[in-house]
Amino acid sequence: MLAALTPVPVTVSPVRRVPQLLAGLWLYGASMALQIRATLGLDPWDVLHEGLTKLTGLSFGLITALVGVVVLLCWIPLRQRPGVGTVSNVVVIGVAVDVTLAILPNPTDLLPRIVFLAAGIVLNGLAAAVYIGARLGPGPRDGLTTGFCARTGTSLRLVRTVVEVTVLAVGWLLGGTIGVGTVLYAVTIGPLTQAFLPLVTWVSERPAS
C-alpha cells in the first residue's frame, strides 16, 4: 500500500520475483492479524475492514479481499492496468489474515498487546517492501491513488491523505478500532518501508559492459 515510495534498487534474480511477491503478501496479511489482535488501533484501511466485518459478520480476510475487488473496479475509469501482483494482493492477503487470526492467541494483558502491535507494524513495513520490491504490479489501493493522481494531476500526498482520512472516518463510524496503533502506524510505516526497500527491490539484470 506504499508503492509510491521510490527505492534505490539492488539486483535480484528474476526467479525470485513471484516467490518474493507471495511471501511479502502473506507476511503483510500476517502482520495485519498481529495488529488486529493487539486491539490498540489499526491502519485506516483495516479500520474500514474491521468496521465492515462487524457490520456484515463476514471474516476479516474475506472483507479485505472484497474491498480489494471493489477498489479494483474503480481502476476501470482511471485506465489502470493490474499486474499479477495486483490480483495476488487481493487473494493472498485475505487468506493470510484469516489463517493467522485462527492461530494467534487473543491477549488481554497490555504487554503482549504492545508486543503484537510493535511486531505487526515492523513486519508490515518489511512485507510492503518485499511485495513492492518484486515489481509485479501495485496493490489495488496503491493503484487507485496513483491512477487518480495521473488522471487529475493532483499531488500524491493530497490524494492519499483524502483517501485515507475518508476510509478512516467511514471505518470508525462502522465500529472499527482507532487508537495509539493508528497513529504509530501512520508515523512509522513510510520510514520503515523505505528502509527495507533497497534490500529487496528487484531490477532487471544488465549485461556486463
LINQUINOR-V277805 format. One record per pair of residues at least 6 apart in sequence whose C-alpha atoms are under 7 Angstrom apart, sorted by the first residue. I is the first residue (numbers start at 1). J is the second residue. If there is no record, write none. Layout:
i: {I | I}
j: {J | J}
This chain:
i: {1 | 1 | 1 | 1 | 2 | 2 | 3 | 3 | 3 | 5 | 7 | 7 | 7 | 8 | 9 | 9 | 9 | 9 | 10 | 10 | 10 | 10 | 10 | 11 | 11 | 11 | 11 | 12 | 12 | 17 | 20 | 20 | 20 | 21 | 21 | 21 | 21 | 24 | 24 | 24 | 24 | 25 | 25 | 25 | 25 | 25 | 26 | 26 | 26 | 27 | 28 | 28 | 28 | 28 | 29 | 29 | 29 | 29 | 30 | 30 | 30 | 31 | 31 | 31 | 31 | 32 | 32 | 33 | 33 | 33 | 34 | 34 | 34 | 35 | 35 | 35 | 35 | 36 | 37 | 38 | 38 | 38 | 38 | 40 | 40 | 40 | 41 | 41 | 41 | 41 | 41 | 41 | 42 | 42 | 42 | 42 | 43 | 43 | 44 | 44 | 44 | 45 | 45 | 47 | 47 | 47 | 47 | 47 | 47 | 48 | 48 | 48 | 48 | 48 | 49 | 49 | 49 | 50 | 50 | 51 | 51 | 51 | 51 | 51 | 52 | 52 | 53 | 53 | 53 | 55 | 60 | 61 | 61 | 61 | 61 | 62 | 64 | 65 | 65 | 65 | 68 | 68 | 69 | 71 | 71 | 71 | 72 | 75 | 78 | 78 | 78 | 80 | 82 | 83 | 83 | 84 | 84 | 85 | 85 | 85 | 85 | 86 | 86 | 86 | 86 | 89 | 107 | 117 | 121 | 121 | 122 | 125 | 125 | 125 | 126 | 126 | 128 | 129 | 129 | 129 | 129 | 130 | 132 | 133 | 133 | 133 | 133 | 134 | 134 | 135 | 145 | 145 | 146 | 149 | 149 | 149 | 172}
j: {128 | 139 | 141 | 142 | 128 | 142 | 132 | 138 | 142 | 194 | 194 | 197 | 198 | 198 | 198 | 201 | 202 | 203 | 198 | 199 | 201 | 202 | 203 | 202 | 203 | 204 | 205 | 202 | 203 | 134 | 130 | 131 | 134 | 85 | 130 | 131 | 134 | 127 | 128 | 130 | 131 | 89 | 92 | 93 | 127 | 131 | 92 | 93 | 96 | 127 | 93 | 124 | 127 | 128 | 93 | 94 | 96 | 97 | 96 | 97 | 100 | 120 | 121 | 123 | 124 | 97 | 120 | 97 | 100 | 101 | 116 | 117 | 120 | 42 | 116 | 117 | 120 | 42 | 106 | 113 | 114 | 116 | 117 | 179 | 180 | 181 | 177 | 178 | 179 | 180 | 181 | 182 | 177 | 178 | 181 | 182 | 182 | 185 | 164 | 167 | 168 | 167 | 168 | 168 | 171 | 172 | 176 | 177 | 178 | 167 | 168 | 170 | 171 | 176 | 60 | 63 | 64 | 60 | 176 | 171 | 172 | 174 | 175 | 176 | 63 | 174 | 59 | 60 | 63 | 174 | 98 | 94 | 95 | 97 | 98 | 94 | 94 | 90 | 91 | 94 | 90 | 140 | 90 | 140 | 141 | 144 | 140 | 144 | 147 | 148 | 151 | 147 | 137 | 136 | 137 | 136 | 137 | 136 | 137 | 138 | 139 | 137 | 138 | 139 | 140 | 139 | 113 | 181 | 185 | 189 | 192 | 189 | 192 | 193 | 193 | 196 | 193 | 193 | 196 | 197 | 200 | 200 | 138 | 197 | 200 | 201 | 202 | 201 | 202 | 202 | 159 | 160 | 156 | 155 | 156 | 159 | 178}
